[in-house]
């Protein structure tokens, strides 16, 4: 999924929600990201949140704010849960 923020108004959000994970295991969330603005404006913030047991609030586990330069960067996050818990990454 690629979201080009220049096509959106300031304050707009895009959301990608992963399927609920129920296994008693550690899962890896592996993704590439680039936050850059040609005109020097702040491109915003990228947050990774985890919601446990379908709770109303998700907890932040990773974020980056502002320009990261013109090159794509890679992130790998390990997320664990123990039975009978389940979690979902947003």
PyMOL Python script that loads the backbone (N, CA, C, O; Angstrom):
from pymol import cmd

cmd.read_pdbstr("""\
ATOM      1  N   UNK A   1       0.852  -1.159   0.000  1.00  0.00           N
ATOM      2  CA  UNK A   1       0.000   0.000   0.000  1.00  0.00           C
ATOM      3  C   UNK A   1       0.899   1.223   0.000  1.00  0.00           C
ATOM      4  O   UNK A   1       1.810   1.321   0.821  1.00  0.00           O
ATOM      5  N   UNK A   2       0.659   2.136  -0.892  1.00  0.00           N
ATOM      6  CA  UNK A   2       1.382   3.404  -0.929  1.00  0.00           C
ATOM      7  C   UNK A   2       0.356   4.516  -0.793  1.00  0.00           C
ATOM      8  O   UNK A   2      -0.652   4.534  -1.500  1.00  0.00           O
ATOM      9  N   UNK A   3       0.619   5.444   0.122  1.00  0.00           N
ATOM     10  CA  UNK A   3      -0.242   6.607   0.308  1.00  0.00           C
ATOM     11  C   UNK A   3       0.585   7.842  -0.011  1.00  0.00           C
ATOM     12  O   UNK A   3       1.613   8.081   0.623  1.00  0.00           O
ATOM     13  N   UNK A   4       0.153   8.617  -0.971  1.00  0.00           N
ATOM     14  CA  UNK A   4       0.842   9.848  -1.335  1.00  0.00           C
ATOM     15  C   UNK A   4       0.123  10.993  -0.644  1.00  0.00           C
ATOM     16  O   UNK A   4      -1.006  11.330  -0.998  1.00  0.00           O
ATOM     17  N   UNK A   5       0.779  11.589   0.342  1.00  0.00           N
ATOM     18  CA  UNK A   5       0.111  12.590   1.173  1.00  0.00           C
ATOM     19  C   UNK A   5      -0.144  13.898   0.444  1.00  0.00           C
ATOM     20  O   UNK A   5      -0.993  14.679   0.875  1.00  0.00           O
ATOM     21  N   UNK A   6       0.569  14.161  -0.653  1.00  0.00           N
ATOM     22  CA  UNK A   6       0.325  15.409  -1.380  1.00  0.00           C
ATOM     23  C   UNK A   6      -1.068  15.432  -1.990  1.00  0.00           C
ATOM     24  O   UNK A   6      -1.560  16.496  -2.365  1.00  0.00           O
ATOM     25  N   UNK A   7      -1.707  14.281  -2.095  1.00  0.00           N
ATOM     26  CA  UNK A   7      -3.068  14.197  -2.625  1.00  0.00           C
ATOM     27  C   UNK A   7      -4.124  14.426  -1.551  1.00  0.00           C
ATOM     28  O   UNK A   7      -5.319  14.346  -1.838  1.00  0.00           O
ATOM     29  N   UNK A   8      -3.700  14.712  -0.307  1.00  0.00           N
ATOM     30  CA  UNK A   8      -4.627  14.818   0.818  1.00  0.00           C
ATOM     31  C   UNK A   8      -4.456  16.143   1.546  1.00  0.00           C
ATOM     32  O   UNK A   8      -3.425  16.804   1.420  1.00  0.00           O
ATOM     33  N   UNK A   9      -5.466  16.521   2.303  1.00  0.00           N
ATOM     34  CA  UNK A   9      -5.419  17.737   3.111  1.00  0.00           C
ATOM     35  C   UNK A   9      -4.697  17.471   4.420  1.00  0.00           C
ATOM     36  O   UNK A   9      -4.694  16.339   4.902  1.00  0.00           O
ATOM     37  N   UNK A  10      -4.070  18.519   5.018  1.00  0.00           N
ATOM     38  CA  UNK A  10      -3.431  18.345   6.326  1.00  0.00           C
ATOM     39  C   UNK A  10      -4.429  17.796   7.347  1.00  0.00           C
ATOM     40  O   UNK A  10      -5.585  18.215   7.393  1.00  0.00           O
ATOM     41  N   UNK A  11      -3.963  16.856   8.157  1.00  0.00           N
ATOM     42  CA  UNK A  11      -4.819  16.266   9.189  1.00  0.00           C
ATOM     43  C   UNK A  11      -5.537  15.005   8.754  1.00  0.00           C
ATOM     44  O   UNK A  11      -6.037  14.262   9.598  1.00  0.00           O
ATOM     45  N   UNK A  12      -5.600  14.744   7.445  1.00  0.00           N
ATOM     46  CA  UNK A  12      -6.241  13.508   6.985  1.00  0.00           C
ATOM     47  C   UNK A  12      -5.393  12.307   7.384  1.00  0.00           C
ATOM     48  O   UNK A  12      -4.171  12.407   7.490  1.00  0.00           O
ATOM     49  N   UNK A  13      -6.050  11.175   7.603  1.00  0.00           N
ATOM     50  CA  UNK A  13      -5.358   9.964   8.028  1.00  0.00           C
ATOM     51  C   UNK A  13      -5.681   8.815   7.093  1.00  0.00           C
ATOM     52  O   UNK A  13      -6.756   8.755   6.495  1.00  0.00           O
ATOM     53  N   UNK A  14      -4.730   7.909   6.983  1.00  0.00           N
ATOM     54  CA  UNK A  14      -4.920   6.661   6.259  1.00  0.00           C
ATOM     55  C   UNK A  14      -4.700   5.535   7.248  1.00  0.00           C
ATOM     56  O   UNK A  14      -3.831   5.626   8.115  1.00  0.00           O
ATOM     57  N   UNK A  15      -5.475   4.484   7.126  1.00  0.00           N
ATOM     58  CA  UNK A  15      -5.380   3.394   8.097  1.00  0.00           C
ATOM     59  C   UNK A  15      -5.299   2.058   7.370  1.00  0.00           C
ATOM     60  O   UNK A  15      -6.094   1.768   6.476  1.00  0.00           O
ATOM     61  N   UNK A  16      -4.335   1.263   7.767  1.00  0.00           N
ATOM     62  CA  UNK A  16      -4.202  -0.112   7.307  1.00  0.00           C
ATOM     63  C   UNK A  16      -4.318  -0.979   8.546  1.00  0.00           C
ATOM     64  O   UNK A  16      -3.550  -0.819   9.495  1.00  0.00           O
ATOM     65  N   UNK A  17      -5.268  -1.890   8.542  1.00  0.00           N
ATOM     66  CA  UNK A  17      -5.512  -2.721   9.718  1.00  0.00           C
ATOM     67  C   UNK A  17      -5.216  -4.175   9.367  1.00  0.00           C
ATOM     68  O   UNK A  17      -5.792  -4.727   8.430  1.00  0.00           O
ATOM     69  N   UNK A  18      -4.315  -4.785  10.124  1.00  0.00           N
ATOM     70  CA  UNK A  18      -3.965  -6.185   9.899  1.00  0.00           C
ATOM     71  C   UNK A  18      -5.003  -7.099  10.535  1.00  0.00           C
ATOM     72  O   UNK A  18      -5.716  -6.677  11.446  1.00  0.00           O
ATOM     73  N   UNK A  19      -5.104  -8.341  10.075  1.00  0.00           N
ATOM     74  CA  UNK A  19      -6.043  -9.290  10.683  1.00  0.00           C
ATOM     75  C   UNK A  19      -5.689  -9.539  12.153  1.00  0.00           C
ATOM     76  O   UNK A  19      -4.539  -9.368  12.559  1.00  0.00           O
ATOM     77  N   UNK A  20      -6.673  -9.940  12.934  1.00  0.00           N
ATOM     78  CA  UNK A  20      -6.454 -10.263  14.337  1.00  0.00           C
ATOM     79  C   UNK A  20      -5.579 -11.508  14.445  1.00  0.00           C
ATOM     80  O   UNK A  20      -5.813 -12.505  13.761  1.00  0.00           O
ATOM     81  N   UNK A  21      -4.573 -11.440  15.309  1.00  0.00           N
ATOM     82  CA  UNK A  21      -3.661 -12.561  15.548  1.00  0.00           C
ATOM     83  C   UNK A  21      -4.030 -13.213  16.872  1.00  0.00           C
ATOM     84  O   UNK A  21      -4.162 -12.528  17.886  1.00  0.00           O
ATOM     85  N   UNK A  22      -4.196 -14.526  16.869  1.00  0.00           N
ATOM     86  CA  UNK A  22      -4.603 -15.236  18.081  1.00  0.00           C
ATOM     87  C   UNK A  22      -3.564 -16.247  18.551  1.00  0.00           C
ATOM     88  O   UNK A  22      -3.689 -16.790  19.649  1.00  0.00           O
ATOM     89  N   UNK A  23      -2.568 -16.503  17.762  1.00  0.00           N
ATOM     90  CA  UNK A  23      -1.593 -17.533  18.100  1.00  0.00           C
ATOM     91  C   UNK A  23      -0.759 -17.125  19.311  1.00  0.00           C
ATOM     92  O   UNK A  23      -0.516 -15.941  19.541  1.00  0.00           O
ATOM     93  N   UNK A  24      -0.330 -18.109  20.071  1.00  0.00           N
ATOM     94  CA  UNK A  24       0.561 -17.902  21.204  1.00  0.00           C
ATOM     95  C   UNK A  24       1.983 -17.872  20.652  1.00  0.00           C
ATOM     96  O   UNK A  24       2.725 -18.848  20.762  1.00  0.00           O
ATOM     97  N   UNK A  25       2.352 -16.731  20.055  1.00  0.00           N
ATOM     98  CA  UNK A  25       3.606 -16.671  19.329  1.00  0.00           C
ATOM     99  C   UNK A  25       4.018 -15.216  19.156  1.00  0.00           C
ATOM    100  O   UNK A  25       3.272 -14.303  19.509  1.00  0.00           O
ATOM    101  N   UNK A  26       5.199 -15.013  18.615  1.00  0.00           N
ATOM    102  CA  UNK A  26       5.677 -13.685  18.252  1.00  0.00           C
ATOM    103  C   UNK A  26       5.528 -13.537  16.742  1.00  0.00           C
ATOM    104  O   UNK A  26       5.888 -14.436  15.982  1.00  0.00           O
ATOM    105  N   UNK A  27       4.999 -12.402  16.318  1.00  0.00           N
ATOM    106  CA  UNK A  27       4.839 -12.115  14.896  1.00  0.00           C
ATOM    107  C   UNK A  27       5.719 -10.929  14.529  1.00  0.00           C
ATOM    108  O   UNK A  27       5.961 -10.041  15.346  1.00  0.00           O
ATOM    109  N   UNK A  28       6.188 -10.927  13.304  1.00  0.00           N
ATOM    110  CA  UNK A  28       7.025  -9.843  12.806  1.00  0.00           C
ATOM    111  C   UNK A  28       6.194  -8.973  11.868  1.00  0.00           C
ATOM    112  O   UNK A  28       5.583  -9.469  10.922  1.00  0.00           O
ATOM    113  N   UNK A  29       6.179  -7.686  12.137  1.00  0.00           N
ATOM    114  CA  UNK A  29       5.580  -6.717  11.222  1.00  0.00           C
ATOM    115  C   UNK A  29       6.753  -6.069  10.501  1.00  0.00           C
ATOM    116  O   UNK A  29       7.552  -5.364  11.119  1.00  0.00           O
ATOM    117  N   UNK A  30       6.859  -6.302   9.215  1.00  0.00           N
ATOM    118  CA  UNK A  30       7.995  -5.874   8.405  1.00  0.00           C
ATOM    119  C   UNK A  30       7.457  -4.950   7.317  1.00  0.00           C
ATOM    120  O   UNK A  30       6.592  -5.355   6.540  1.00  0.00           O
ATOM    121  N   UNK A  31       7.954  -3.717   7.249  1.00  0.00           N
ATOM    122  CA  UNK A  31       7.442  -2.774   6.259  1.00  0.00           C
ATOM    123  C   UNK A  31       8.510  -1.750   5.898  1.00  0.00           C
ATOM    124  O   UNK A  31       9.476  -1.547   6.633  1.00  0.00           O
ATOM    125  N   UNK A  32       8.312  -1.117   4.757  1.00  0.00           N
ATOM    126  CA  UNK A  32       9.171  -0.022   4.316  1.00  0.00           C
ATOM    127  C   UNK A  32       8.372   1.262   4.372  1.00  0.00           C
ATOM    128  O   UNK A  32       7.155   1.254   4.187  1.00  0.00           O
ATOM    129  N   UNK A  33       9.064   2.375   4.628  1.00  0.00           N
ATOM    130  CA  UNK A  33       8.371   3.653   4.737  1.00  0.00           C
ATOM    131  C   UNK A  33       9.272   4.785   4.257  1.00  0.00           C
ATOM    132  O   UNK A  33      10.498   4.673   4.271  1.00  0.00           O
ATOM    133  N   UNK A  34       8.648   5.864   3.839  1.00  0.00           N
ATOM    134  CA  UNK A  34       9.333   7.075   3.420  1.00  0.00           C
ATOM    135  C   UNK A  34       8.429   8.242   3.775  1.00  0.00           C
ATOM    136  O   UNK A  34       7.283   8.291   3.330  1.00  0.00           O
ATOM    137  N   UNK A  35       8.918   9.165   4.555  1.00  0.00           N
ATOM    138  CA  UNK A  35       8.191  10.394   4.870  1.00  0.00           C
ATOM    139  C   UNK A  35       9.042  11.538   4.341  1.00  0.00           C
ATOM    140  O   UNK A  35      10.111  11.821   4.881  1.00  0.00           O
ATOM    141  N   UNK A  36       8.576  12.192   3.292  1.00  0.00           N
ATOM    142  CA  UNK A  36       9.366  13.230   2.633  1.00  0.00           C
ATOM    143  C   UNK A  36       8.426  14.252   2.020  1.00  0.00           C
ATOM    144  O   UNK A  36       7.327  13.914   1.579  1.00  0.00           O
ATOM    145  N   UNK A  37       8.861  15.493   1.995  1.00  0.00           N
ATOM    146  CA  UNK A  37       8.087  16.563   1.373  1.00  0.00           C
ATOM    147  C   UNK A  37       9.009  17.377   0.480  1.00  0.00           C
ATOM    148  O   UNK A  37      10.054  17.843   0.935  1.00  0.00           O
ATOM    149  N   UNK A  38       8.639  17.555  -0.785  1.00  0.00           N
ATOM    150  CA  UNK A  38       9.460  18.322  -1.726  1.00  0.00           C
ATOM    151  C   UNK A  38       9.596  19.781  -1.317  1.00  0.00           C
ATOM    152  O   UNK A  38      10.637  20.397  -1.545  1.00  0.00           O
ATOM    153  N   UNK A  39       8.536  20.343  -0.706  1.00  0.00           N
ATOM    154  CA  UNK A  39       8.554  21.766  -0.366  1.00  0.00           C
ATOM    155  C   UNK A  39       9.038  22.039   1.056  1.00  0.00           C
ATOM    156  O   UNK A  39       8.971  23.180   1.514  1.00  0.00           O
ATOM    157  N   UNK A  40       9.520  21.026   1.759  1.00  0.00           N
ATOM    158  CA  UNK A  40      10.049  21.219   3.103  1.00  0.00           C
ATOM    159  C   UNK A  40       9.016  21.182   4.209  1.00  0.00           C
ATOM    160  O   UNK A  40       9.364  21.312   5.383  1.00  0.00           O
ATOM    161  N   UNK A  41       7.747  21.006   3.856  1.00  0.00           N
ATOM    162  CA  UNK A  41       6.699  20.920   4.881  1.00  0.00           C
ATOM    163  C   UNK A  41       6.854  19.611   5.658  1.00  0.00           C
ATOM    164  O   UNK A  41       7.437  18.648   5.161  1.00  0.00           O
ATOM    165  N   UNK A  42       6.335  19.592   6.862  1.00  0.00           N
ATOM    166  CA  UNK A  42       6.383  18.381   7.682  1.00  0.00           C
ATOM    167  C   UNK A  42       5.444  17.338   7.072  1.00  0.00           C
ATOM    168  O   UNK A  42       4.246  17.592   6.954  1.00  0.00           O
ATOM    169  N   UNK A  43       5.962  16.173   6.683  1.00  0.00           N
ATOM    170  CA  UNK A  43       5.093  15.164   6.069  1.00  0.00           C
ATOM    171  C   UNK A  43       4.198  14.434   7.062  1.00  0.00           C
ATOM    172  O   UNK A  43       3.353  13.636   6.656  1.00  0.00           O
ATOM    173  N   UNK A  44       4.368  14.693   8.356  1.00  0.00           N
ATOM    174  CA  UNK A  44       3.470  14.098   9.338  1.00  0.00           C
ATOM    175  C   UNK A  44       4.121  12.997  10.146  1.00  0.00           C
ATOM    176  O   UNK A  44       5.339  12.970  10.318  1.00  0.00           O
ATOM    177  N   UNK A  45       3.291  12.087  10.640  1.00  0.00           N
ATOM    178  CA  UNK A  45       3.726  11.025  11.541  1.00  0.00           C
ATOM    179  C   UNK A  45       3.194   9.683  11.059  1.00  0.00           C
ATOM    180  O   UNK A  45       2.065   9.584  10.578  1.00  0.00           O
ATOM    181  N   UNK A  46       4.013   8.666  11.192  1.00  0.00           N
ATOM    182  CA  UNK A  46       3.605   7.292  10.922  1.00  0.00           C
ATOM    183  C   UNK A  46       3.602   6.565  12.258  1.00  0.00           C
ATOM    184  O   UNK A  46       4.632   6.486  12.927  1.00  0.00           O
ATOM    185  N   UNK A  47       2.450   6.036  12.647  1.00  0.00           N
ATOM    186  CA  UNK A  47       2.289   5.332  13.918  1.00  0.00           C
ATOM    187  C   UNK A  47       1.935   3.874  13.674  1.00  0.00           C
ATOM    188  O   UNK A  47       1.176   3.561  12.757  1.00  0.00           O
ATOM    189  N   UNK A  48       2.478   2.988  14.485  1.00  0.00           N
ATOM    190  CA  UNK A  48       2.060   1.589  14.517  1.00  0.00           C
ATOM    191  C   UNK A  48       1.455   1.358  15.898  1.00  0.00           C
ATOM    192  O   UNK A  48       2.104   1.587  16.919  1.00  0.00           O
ATOM    193  N   UNK A  49       0.208   0.903  15.914  1.00  0.00           N
ATOM    194  CA  UNK A  49      -0.534   0.696  17.158  1.00  0.00           C
ATOM    195  C   UNK A  49      -0.934  -0.769  17.275  1.00  0.00           C
ATOM    196  O   UNK A  49      -1.124  -1.446  16.264  1.00  0.00           O
ATOM    197  N   UNK A  50      -1.061  -1.258  18.498  1.00  0.00           N
ATOM    198  CA  UNK A  50      -1.535  -2.622  18.727  1.00  0.00           C
ATOM    199  C   UNK A  50      -2.717  -2.578  19.678  1.00  0.00           C
ATOM    200  O   UNK A  50      -2.641  -1.999  20.762  1.00  0.00           O
ATOM    201  N   UNK A  51      -3.811  -3.199  19.255  1.00  0.00           N
ATOM    202  CA  UNK A  51      -5.034  -3.299  20.059  1.00  0.00           C
ATOM    203  C   UNK A  51      -5.110  -4.731  20.596  1.00  0.00           C
ATOM    204  O   UNK A  51      -5.063  -5.692  19.828  1.00  0.00           O
ATOM    205  N   UNK A  52      -5.227  -4.866  21.923  1.00  0.00           N
ATOM    206  CA  UNK A  52      -5.248  -6.182  22.561  1.00  0.00           C
ATOM    207  C   UNK A  52      -6.673  -6.541  22.961  1.00  0.00           C
ATOM    208  O   UNK A  52      -7.388  -5.721  23.537  1.00  0.00           O
ATOM    209  N   UNK A  53      -7.082  -7.771  22.652  1.00  0.00           N
ATOM    210  CA  UNK A  53      -8.398  -8.306  23.023  1.00  0.00           C
ATOM    211  C   UNK A  53      -9.561  -7.408  22.606  1.00  0.00           C
ATOM    212  O   UNK A  53     -10.521  -7.231  23.356  1.00  0.00           O
ATOM    213  N   UNK A  54      -9.462  -6.844  21.402  1.00  0.00           N
ATOM    214  CA  UNK A  54     -10.524  -5.991  20.836  1.00  0.00           C
ATOM    215  C   UNK A  54     -10.870  -4.819  21.751  1.00  0.00           C
ATOM    216  O   UNK A  54     -12.008  -4.350  21.754  1.00  0.00           O
ATOM    217  N   UNK A  55      -9.903  -4.347  22.521  1.00  0.00           N
ATOM    218  CA  UNK A  55     -10.118  -3.218  23.428  1.00  0.00           C
ATOM    219  C   UNK A  55     -10.422  -1.940  22.670  1.00  0.00           C
ATOM    220  O   UNK A  55     -10.173  -1.859  21.467  1.00  0.00           O
ATOM    221  N   UNK A  56     -10.965  -0.929  23.365  1.00  0.00           N
ATOM    222  CA  UNK A  56     -11.343   0.317  22.710  1.00  0.00           C
ATOM    223  C   UNK A  56     -10.147   1.180  22.322  1.00  0.00           C
ATOM    224  O   UNK A  56     -10.252   2.008  21.417  1.00  0.00           O
ATOM    225  N   UNK A  57      -9.017   1.000  22.992  1.00  0.00           N
ATOM    226  CA  UNK A  57      -7.839   1.817  22.711  1.00  0.00           C
ATOM    227  C   UNK A  57      -6.684   0.946  22.248  1.00  0.00           C
ATOM    228  O   UNK A  57      -6.467  -0.155  22.755  1.00  0.00           O
ATOM    229  N   UNK A  58      -5.954   1.464  21.277  1.00  0.00           N
ATOM    230  CA  UNK A  58      -4.759   0.771  20.798  1.00  0.00           C
ATOM    231  C   UNK A  58      -3.534   1.435  21.419  1.00  0.00           C
ATOM    232  O   UNK A  58      -3.523   2.648  21.632  1.00  0.00           O
ATOM    233  N   UNK A  59      -2.524   0.657  21.704  1.00  0.00           N
ATOM    234  CA  UNK A  59      -1.293   1.168  22.301  1.00  0.00           C
ATOM    235  C   UNK A  59      -0.237   1.385  21.230  1.00  0.00           C
ATOM    236  O   UNK A  59      -0.014   0.505  20.399  1.00  0.00           O
ATOM    237  N   UNK A  60       0.421   2.550  21.236  1.00  0.00           N
ATOM    238  CA  UNK A  60       1.491   2.781  20.259  1.00  0.00           C
ATOM    239  C   UNK A  60       2.703   1.907  20.585  1.00  0.00           C
ATOM    240  O   UNK A  60       3.117   1.808  21.740  1.00  0.00           O
ATOM    241  N   UNK A  61       3.265   1.278  19.554  1.00  0.00           N
ATOM    242  CA  UNK A  61       4.477   0.485  19.760  1.00  0.00           C
ATOM    243  C   UNK A  61       5.644   1.023  18.940  1.00  0.00           C
ATOM    244  O   UNK A  61       6.785   0.615  19.156  1.00  0.00           O
ATOM    245  N   UNK A  62       5.375   1.945  17.987  1.00  0.00           N
ATOM    246  CA  UNK A  62       6.437   2.494  17.146  1.00  0.00           C
ATOM    247  C   UNK A  62       5.890   3.736  16.461  1.00  0.00           C
ATOM    248  O   UNK A  62       4.705   3.790  16.132  1.00  0.00           O
ATOM    249  N   UNK A  63       6.747   4.743  16.241  1.00  0.00           N
ATOM    250  CA  UNK A  63       6.349   5.891  15.421  1.00  0.00           C
ATOM    251  C   UNK A  63       7.577   6.615  14.903  1.00  0.00           C
ATOM    252  O   UNK A  63       8.678   6.475  15.435  1.00  0.00           O
ATOM    253  N   UNK A  64       7.363   7.385  13.861  1.00  0.00           N
ATOM    254  CA  UNK A  64       8.383   8.270  13.316  1.00  0.00           C
ATOM    255  C   UNK A  64       7.657   9.532  12.867  1.00  0.00           C
ATOM    256  O   UNK A  64       6.565   9.464  12.303  1.00  0.00           O
ATOM    257  N   UNK A  65       8.274  10.689  13.123  1.00  0.00           N
ATOM    258  CA  UNK A  65       7.663  11.976  12.785  1.00  0.00           C
ATOM    259  C   UNK A  65       8.644  12.801  11.966  1.00  0.00           C
ATOM    260  O   UNK A  65       9.848  12.792  12.222  1.00  0.00           O
ATOM    261  N   UNK A  66       8.114  13.514  10.978  1.00  0.00           N
ATOM    262  CA  UNK A  66       8.936  14.404  10.168  1.00  0.00           C
ATOM    263  C   UNK A  66       9.616  13.674   9.028  1.00  0.00           C
ATOM    264  O   UNK A  66       9.448  12.469   8.840  1.00  0.00           O
ATOM    265  N   UNK A  67      10.385  14.436   8.275  1.00  0.00           N
ATOM    266  CA  UNK A  67      11.034  13.895   7.088  1.00  0.00           C
ATOM    267  C   UNK A  67      12.089  12.861   7.454  1.00  0.00           C
ATOM    268  O   UNK A  67      12.868  13.047   8.389  1.00  0.00           O
ATOM    269  N   UNK A  68      12.098  11.776   6.704  1.00  0.00           N
ATOM    270  CA  UNK A  68      13.111  10.736   6.881  1.00  0.00           C
ATOM    271  C   UNK A  68      14.091  10.735   5.713  1.00  0.00           C
ATOM    272  O   UNK A  68      14.905   9.820   5.589  1.00  0.00           O
ATOM    273  N   UNK A  69      14.020  11.756   4.852  1.00  0.00           N
ATOM    274  CA  UNK A  69      14.890  11.830   3.687  1.00  0.00           C
ATOM    275  C   UNK A  69      14.220  11.246   2.457  1.00  0.00           C
ATOM    276  O   UNK A  69      13.040  10.894   2.481  1.00  0.00           O
ATOM    277  N   UNK A  70      14.990  11.150   1.385  1.00  0.00           N
ATOM    278  CA  UNK A  70      14.438  10.712   0.099  1.00  0.00           C
ATOM    279  C   UNK A  70      14.518   9.204  -0.134  1.00  0.00           C
ATOM    280  O   UNK A  70      14.010   8.703  -1.138  1.00  0.00           O
ATOM    281  N   UNK A  71      15.142   8.489   0.775  1.00  0.00           N
ATOM    282  CA  UNK A  71      15.301   7.045   0.600  1.00  0.00           C
ATOM    283  C   UNK A  71      14.297   6.281   1.456  1.00  0.00           C
ATOM    284  O   UNK A  71      13.946   6.704   2.557  1.00  0.00           O
ATOM    285  N   UNK A  72      13.843   5.149   0.928  1.00  0.00           N
ATOM    286  CA  UNK A  72      12.957   4.272   1.688  1.00  0.00           C
ATOM    287  C   UNK A  72      13.738   3.645   2.831  1.00  0.00           C
ATOM    288  O   UNK A  72      14.896   3.261   2.663  1.00  0.00           O
ATOM    289  N   UNK A  73      13.109   3.543   3.984  1.00  0.00           N
ATOM    290  CA  UNK A  73      13.687   2.897   5.161  1.00  0.00           C
ATOM    291  C   UNK A  73      12.868   1.660   5.488  1.00  0.00           C
ATOM    292  O   UNK A  73      11.715   1.535   5.074  1.00  0.00           O
ATOM    293  N   UNK A  74      13.474   0.749   6.235  1.00  0.00           N
ATOM    294  CA  UNK A  74      12.784  -0.493   6.579  1.00  0.00           C
ATOM    295  C   UNK A  74      12.671  -0.609   8.093  1.00  0.00           C
ATOM    296  O   UNK A  74      13.586  -0.242   8.830  1.00  0.00           O
ATOM    297  N   UNK A  75      11.539  -1.125   8.539  1.00  0.00           N
ATOM    298  CA  UNK A  75      11.322  -1.369   9.965  1.00  0.00           C
ATOM    299  C   UNK A  75      10.856  -2.802  10.152  1.00  0.00           C
ATOM    300  O   UNK A  75      10.093  -3.330   9.343  1.00  0.00           O
ATOM    301  N   UNK A  76      11.320  -3.422  11.219  1.00  0.00           N
ATOM    302  CA  UNK A  76      10.876  -4.759  11.618  1.00  0.00           C
ATOM    303  C   UNK A  76      10.492  -4.691  13.085  1.00  0.00           C
ATOM    304  O   UNK A  76      11.315  -4.342  13.931  1.00  0.00           O
ATOM    305  N   UNK A  77       9.250  -5.022  13.386  1.00  0.00           N
ATOM    306  CA  UNK A  77       8.752  -4.972  14.755  1.00  0.00           C
ATOM    307  C   UNK A  77       8.315  -6.363  15.181  1.00  0.00           C
ATOM    308  O   UNK A  77       7.624  -7.054  14.432  1.00  0.00           O
ATOM    309  N   UNK A  78       8.707  -6.776  16.365  1.00  0.00           N
ATOM    310  CA  UNK A  78       8.273  -8.060  16.916  1.00  0.00           C
ATOM    311  C   UNK A  78       7.134  -7.798  17.891  1.00  0.00           C
ATOM    312  O   UNK A  78       7.274  -7.005  18.822  1.00  0.00           O
ATOM    313  N   UNK A  79       6.001  -8.471  17.672  1.00  0.00           N
ATOM    314  CA  UNK A  79       4.826  -8.313  18.530  1.00  0.00           C
ATOM    315  C   UNK A  79       4.469  -9.682  19.094  1.00  0.00           C
ATOM    316  O   UNK A  79       4.329 -10.652  18.349  1.00  0.00           O
ATOM    317  N   UNK A  80       4.323  -9.752  20.412  1.00  0.00           N
ATOM    318  CA  UNK A  80       4.023 -11.027  21.077  1.00  0.00           C
ATOM    319  C   UNK A  80       2.729 -10.938  21.859  1.00  0.00           C
ATOM    320  O   UNK A  80       2.348  -9.874  22.347  1.00  0.00           O
ATOM    321  N   UNK A  81       2.065 -12.069  21.968  1.00  0.00           N
ATOM    322  CA  UNK A  81       0.909 -12.188  22.849  1.00  0.00           C
ATOM    323  C   UNK A  81       0.888 -13.613  23.392  1.00  0.00           C
ATOM    324  O   UNK A  81       1.499 -14.512  22.813  1.00  0.00           O
ATOM    325  N   UNK A  82       0.208 -13.811  24.464  1.00  0.00           N
ATOM    326  CA  UNK A  82       0.119 -15.138  25.069  1.00  0.00           C
ATOM    327  C   UNK A  82      -1.336 -15.531  25.188  1.00  0.00           C
ATOM    328  O   UNK A  82      -2.177 -14.711  25.554  1.00  0.00           O
ATOM    329  N   UNK A  83      -1.634 -16.768  24.883  1.00  0.00           N
ATOM    330  CA  UNK A  83      -2.990 -17.284  24.911  1.00  0.00           C
ATOM    331  C   UNK A  83      -3.585 -17.019  26.280  1.00  0.00           C
ATOM    332  O   UNK A  83      -2.874 -17.204  27.268  1.00  0.00           O
ATOM    333  N   UNK A  84      -4.827 -16.602  26.411  1.00  0.00           N
ATOM    334  CA  UNK A  84      -5.848 -16.504  25.376  1.00  0.00           C
ATOM    335  C   UNK A  84      -5.957 -15.116  24.748  1.00  0.00           C
ATOM    336  O   UNK A  84      -6.971 -14.812  24.119  1.00  0.00           O
ATOM    337  N   UNK A  85      -4.950 -14.274  24.899  1.00  0.00           N
ATOM    338  CA  UNK A  85      -5.024 -12.932  24.327  1.00  0.00           C
ATOM    339  C   UNK A  85      -4.975 -12.975  22.807  1.00  0.00           C
ATOM    340  O   UNK A  85      -4.508 -13.942  22.204  1.00  0.00           O
ATOM    341  N   UNK A  86      -5.468 -11.904  22.209  1.00  0.00           N
ATOM    342  CA  UNK A  86      -5.348 -11.710  20.772  1.00  0.00           C
ATOM    343  C   UNK A  86      -5.016 -10.251  20.545  1.00  0.00           C
ATOM    344  O   UNK A  86      -5.284  -9.411  21.405  1.00  0.00           O
ATOM    345  N   UNK A  87      -4.431  -9.938  19.389  1.00  0.00           N
ATOM    346  CA  UNK A  87      -4.093  -8.551  19.116  1.00  0.00           C
ATOM    347  C   UNK A  87      -4.273  -8.242  17.641  1.00  0.00           C
ATOM    348  O   UNK A  87      -4.340  -9.133  16.795  1.00  0.00           O
ATOM    349  N   UNK A  88      -4.349  -6.940  17.362  1.00  0.00           N
ATOM    350  CA  UNK A  88      -4.509  -6.461  15.997  1.00  0.00           C
ATOM    351  C   UNK A  88      -3.653  -5.218  15.842  1.00  0.00           C
ATOM    352  O   UNK A  88      -3.697  -4.323  16.686  1.00  0.00           O
ATOM    353  N   UNK A  89      -2.877  -5.154  14.776  1.00  0.00           N
ATOM    354  CA  UNK A  89      -2.035  -3.987  14.513  1.00  0.00           C
ATOM    355  C   UNK A  89      -2.758  -3.048  13.565  1.00  0.00           C
ATOM    356  O   UNK A  89      -3.343  -3.476  12.569  1.00  0.00           O
ATOM    357  N   UNK A  90      -2.710  -1.766  13.885  1.00  0.00           N
ATOM    358  CA  UNK A  90      -3.280  -0.700  13.044  1.00  0.00           C
ATOM    359  C   UNK A  90      -2.145   0.166  12.545  1.00  0.00           C
ATOM    360  O   UNK A  90      -2.378   1.130  11.816  1.00  0.00           O
TER     361      UNK A  90
END
""", "prot")
cmd.dss("prot")
cmd.show_as("cartoon", "prot")
cmd.util.cbc("prot")
cmd.orient("prot")
